[in-house]
């Protein structure tokens, strides 16, 4: 998966720094998934991506391998980028899937006029997730996600209506779709590098709210 990381330093005060188990830096990150596709005019790309905001562990909690990040935001979804305007729009939310299996899934996308067809494929079989479940509540959640994501869908980019379709029909339609409409992550991420962070829904004032005067010394580093 391709990725772009944006580090925002948040000055939170010495007392917090000394008592917290996490650095006060908020890391904002998006990651794109393979399967992105152009529209026929090559002016828009449909793709899947995840976004997150987190703080890294510090002190003894960071040993021996860096520790576990404290995640403030974890989201995923189907997006569309208008390459003529560098305008980003989220069409479908996949956050329920991301919470369960993080990055371990891929997506097939077909961009057909005003409709975007898509199918999610977990890297691990659903039955294995059921074996890993700890209780009935977890099992029920996995069954619900399995029922949802075994199906294929299309979303109308004009009204954002989502329609479930037969996966067999999706496979047939996918075979007819020209590979010329596919794009790779290198091209996609280069285009996304022009998109403002806030367009991803990663607004530092929402994630880490404080008075405007306190943001004066914030540093923004791209890497």
C-alpha positions as CSV (number, residue, x, y, z in Angstrom):
1,X,0.0,0.0,0.0
2,X,1.1,3.5,-0.7
3,X,1.2,6.1,2.1
4,X,1.7,9.7,2.9
5,X,2.4,10.9,6.4
6,X,1.9,14.3,7.9
7,X,3.3,15.1,11.4
8,X,1.8,17.9,13.4
9,X,3.5,18.9,16.6
10,X,1.1,19.8,19.3
11,X,2.4,21.9,22.2
12,X,0.5,20.6,25.2
13,X,2.5,21.7,28.2
14,X,5.3,20.2,30.3
15,X,3.0,18.7,32.9
16,X,1.2,16.6,30.3
17,X,4.4,15.6,28.7
18,X,5.8,14.2,32.0
19,X,2.6,12.3,33.0
20,X,1.5,11.0,29.7
21,X,2.5,7.6,28.2
22,X,2.3,9.0,24.7
23,X,4.1,11.7,22.8
24,X,2.1,14.9,22.3
25,X,2.8,14.8,18.6
26,X,-0.3,13.9,16.6
27,X,0.5,11.8,13.6
28,X,-1.9,12.1,10.7
29,X,-1.7,9.4,8.0
30,X,-3.6,8.1,5.0
31,X,-2.9,4.8,3.2
32,X,-4.2,3.9,-0.3
33,X,-5.2,0.4,-1.5
34,X,-4.6,-1.3,-4.8
35,X,-7.6,-1.5,-7.2
36,X,-8.1,2.2,-8.1
37,X,-9.7,3.0,-11.4
38,X,-10.1,6.0,-13.7
39,X,-13.4,7.2,-15.3
40,X,-13.5,7.0,-19.1
41,X,-12.4,10.7,-19.4
42,X,-9.4,10.2,-17.1
43,X,-10.5,13.2,-15.0
44,X,-11.5,11.2,-11.9
45,X,-10.1,8.3,-9.9
46,X,-12.1,6.0,-7.6
47,X,-10.1,4.3,-4.9
48,X,-10.1,3.0,-1.3
49,X,-8.1,4.5,1.5
50,X,-7.8,4.5,5.3
51,X,-7.1,7.5,7.5
52,X,-5.8,7.6,11.0
53,X,-4.6,10.0,13.8
54,X,-2.4,8.6,16.5
55,X,0.2,9.3,19.2
56,X,3.3,7.2,19.6
57,X,4.2,5.6,22.9
58,X,7.0,7.1,24.9
59,X,9.2,6.1,27.8
60,X,9.0,2.6,29.1
61,X,5.8,1.9,27.2
62,X,7.7,2.2,23.9
63,X,10.0,-0.7,24.6
64,X,11.1,-3.1,23.2
65,X,9.6,-2.5,19.7
66,X,8.1,1.1,19.9
67,X,5.0,0.1,21.8
68,X,1.4,0.4,20.8
69,X,0.1,3.6,19.2
70,X,-2.8,5.5,20.8
71,X,-5.2,5.8,18.0
72,X,-7.5,8.8,18.1
73,X,-9.1,8.2,14.7
74,X,-9.4,5.2,12.5
75,X,-11.4,5.4,9.3
76,X,-11.6,3.9,5.9
77,X,-13.8,4.3,2.8
78,X,-14.3,4.6,-0.9
79,X,-13.1,8.0,-2.3
80,X,-13.1,9.8,-5.6
81,X,-10.5,12.4,-6.6
82,X,-11.2,14.9,-9.3
83,X,-7.8,15.4,-10.9
84,X,-8.7,18.7,-12.6
85,X,-9.4,20.3,-9.2
86,X,-7.5,18.1,-6.7
87,X,-10.9,17.8,-5.1
88,X,-11.5,14.8,-2.8
89,X,-14.9,13.3,-1.9
90,X,-15.7,10.3,0.4
91,X,-18.5,8.3,-1.1
92,X,-18.8,5.2,1.1
93,X,-17.6,4.4,4.7
94,X,-15.7,1.2,5.4
95,X,-14.8,2.0,9.0
96,X,-16.6,-1.0,10.5
97,X,-14.4,-3.2,8.3
98,X,-11.2,-1.3,9.2
99,X,-11.9,-1.6,12.9
100,X,-11.9,-5.4,12.6
101,X,-9.2,-6.3,10.2
102,X,-7.2,-3.0,9.8
103,X,-5.2,-3.1,6.5
104,X,-5.8,-6.8,5.7
105,X,-8.2,-6.3,2.8
106,X,-8.1,-5.3,-0.9
107,X,-10.8,-3.8,-3.2
108,X,-11.9,-4.3,-6.8
109,X,-13.2,-1.1,-8.4
110,X,-14.9,-0.4,-11.7
111,X,-15.7,3.2,-12.7
112,X,-18.6,3.3,-15.1
113,X,-19.9,6.8,-15.9
114,X,-21.7,7.9,-12.8
115,X,-21.6,4.5,-11.1
116,X,-18.7,3.1,-9.2
117,X,-18.8,-0.7,-8.7
118,X,-16.8,-2.2,-5.9
119,X,-16.1,-5.4,-4.0
120,X,-14.1,-5.8,-0.8
121,X,-11.9,-8.9,-0.3
122,X,-10.4,-9.6,3.1
123,X,-6.9,-11.2,3.0
124,X,-8.1,-13.9,5.5
125,X,-11.2,-16.0,5.1
126,X,-14.2,-15.0,7.2
127,X,-14.3,-18.4,8.9
128,X,-10.9,-17.7,10.4
129,X,-12.1,-14.5,11.9
130,X,-14.9,-16.4,13.5
131,X,-12.4,-18.9,15.0
132,X,-10.5,-16.0,16.5
133,X,-13.6,-14.4,18.0
134,X,-13.6,-14.4,21.8
135,X,-17.3,-14.4,22.5
136,X,-20.8,-14.3,21.0
137,X,-20.8,-10.6,20.6
138,X,-17.6,-10.7,18.5
139,X,-19.0,-13.6,16.5
140,X,-22.2,-11.7,15.8
141,X,-20.2,-8.7,14.6
142,X,-18.1,-10.8,12.3
143,X,-21.2,-12.5,10.8
144,X,-22.7,-9.1,10.2
145,X,-19.6,-7.9,8.4
146,X,-19.3,-11.1,6.5
147,X,-22.9,-10.8,5.2
148,X,-22.2,-7.1,4.2
149,X,-18.9,-7.5,2.5
150,X,-19.4,-10.8,0.7
151,X,-21.7,-8.8,-1.6
152,X,-20.7,-6.4,-4.3
153,X,-22.1,-2.9,-4.6
154,X,-22.3,0.2,-6.7
155,X,-22.5,3.8,-5.6
156,X,-24.0,6.7,-7.6
157,X,-21.5,9.6,-7.5
158,X,-24.3,12.1,-8.1
159,X,-26.6,11.2,-5.2
160,X,-24.4,8.8,-3.3
161,X,-27.0,6.0,-3.3
162,X,-25.5,2.6,-2.6
163,X,-27.0,-0.5,-4.1
164,X,-26.1,-4.1,-3.4
165,X,-25.7,-6.3,-6.4
166,X,-25.0,-10.0,-7.2
167,X,-21.3,-10.8,-7.0
168,X,-21.6,-13.0,-10.0
169,X,-22.8,-10.0,-12.0
170,X,-19.9,-8.0,-10.7
171,X,-17.4,-10.7,-11.9
172,X,-18.9,-10.7,-15.4
173,X,-18.9,-6.9,-15.6
174,X,-15.3,-6.8,-14.2
175,X,-14.1,-9.1,-17.0
176,X,-15.5,-6.8,-19.6
177,X,-13.9,-3.8,-18.0
178,X,-10.8,-2.6,-19.8
179,X,-7.5,-2.6,-17.9
180,X,-6.8,0.8,-19.4
181,X,-9.1,2.2,-16.7
182,X,-6.9,0.8,-13.9
183,X,-4.2,2.9,-12.2
184,X,-1.4,2.1,-9.8
185,X,-0.6,3.5,-6.4
186,X,2.4,5.5,-7.7
187,X,0.2,7.6,-10.0
188,X,-2.6,7.8,-7.4
189,X,-0.4,8.9,-4.5
190,X,1.3,11.5,-6.7
191,X,-2.1,13.0,-7.5
192,X,-3.2,12.8,-3.8
193,X,0.0,14.7,-2.7
194,X,-1.8,17.9,-3.9
195,X,-4.8,17.3,-1.6
196,X,-5.1,19.3,1.6
197,X,-5.0,17.4,4.8
198,X,-8.4,18.7,5.9
199,X,-10.1,17.2,2.9
200,X,-9.4,13.8,4.4
201,X,-11.4,14.8,7.4
202,X,-8.2,15.1,9.4
203,X,-8.7,18.4,11.1
204,X,-6.3,18.9,14.0
205,X,-8.7,21.3,15.8
206,X,-11.3,18.5,15.9
207,X,-8.8,15.8,16.9
208,X,-6.9,17.8,19.5
209,X,-9.1,20.8,20.4
210,X,-7.5,23.9,22.1
211,X,-7.7,27.7,21.8
212,X,-6.5,29.2,18.5
213,X,-3.7,31.0,20.2
214,X,-2.1,27.7,21.2
215,X,-1.6,26.6,17.6
216,X,0.8,29.4,16.7
217,X,3.9,27.3,17.4
218,X,2.7,24.1,15.7
219,X,5.1,22.6,13.2
220,X,3.9,20.8,10.1
221,X,6.3,18.3,8.5
222,X,5.7,16.3,5.4
223,X,7.4,12.9,4.9
